[in-house]
Amino acid sequence: MTRNDGLADAGESNRGVLASALAGRFDRRSFLMASAAGLGALGLSGCETTDGMSRAEAAKLYGPAPNEKFPVPAVDVAKLNPKYYRRIVPFDTREAVGTIIIDPANYYVYRVEGEGKATRYGANVPRKGFLWNGDAYVGRKAEWAVWTPPKEMMQRQPEARKYAGGMPGGLDNPLGARTLYLYQNGAYTLDTIYSTSDPETIGTGMTSGCTGLLTQDMLDLYARTPVKTKVIILPV
């Protein structure tokens, strides 16, 4: 495993959560977007179709998930660059079916499907100073996981202390509906693949080591990813 020097900062050691300023409120959008200040939202798509998928088809793909424990709203696909729609793409690899490959340089996550194909998902990725590359594996999985702010965040932002005992799962929880926890050699790396409901974050570098997929994409990936699945993080 190769990690950039920025990851050695003990003050930012909990890379399993997003290192965002909470700015007095903990709604999901402000939490996720605070770290992305200055990056700007993705521009609206001016194209009705991309690679054979229309905006209407994308709206169905990213529609609501009403049967979840916390019903998930539809994604506003007008705020999502069409190149980040989920789709099956050609993918030449010797990795086993099911392997997850994170490509932070291009803001994609791939699931190897075999026969020269992969499912490609748009993603948000770590910001500069928190990028790393190498091999890991899914050590555990969780639905609507509890999130606990790291002590460094609570020291910087006293308003976070009310969640010292953990923020229950829900739509406002930073980890979202599904979480895959990445491990190496039996130890949790403090990094995750998590779910977000904010399409503006897809295609940006904004986290402290984690990789985020839209909730609808994460529901698809999570359901097909058992514990021990290999995860490869490519260099930028």
C-alpha angles and dihedrals in degrees: 000000000000119000128184117246092252090071092065093071105116090203088067096037099129099079091160089085134047113268096222131147108251093205095199098307136069106206111140097247097052091046096051097038100046092080091049095060110143094019093090129211121288114268119254115264114253093190124087093205137029126183090346097309118114125208088251091054090048090051089057092047090051097038126133124294100213096171095064120110085253106028110242118223124226119269116249094236090190085075094051122084105237092231087071096057112122112259145148111260137178109270125176112205141133091217118117123263109275096031113139118222120191116204105189094175090066100027095243138129118200131200111200111235099177131238091073095304138111138179108243123205129187113240148181114232142192118299123238111299094030100064116119137167139204140077128316137151139222104267097177142352134218139189116216091351125203113250122211120191115233118250091248090060092048090052092051096039115032091190088071092063093084086072095051088114091049137277109255119239117274145113092293094049110109093227093055129195100331135021132189112198116213120222139183125196092347095309128109110245091207088242128111146180102234140172128255132187093204113097090187090071095058110102095026137103105232114129137086095244103315129112121222131204128186109269094249090053092046092052088056095046095042094052090055098042119086125194111277093037111151117246123196121195111200123216118254 
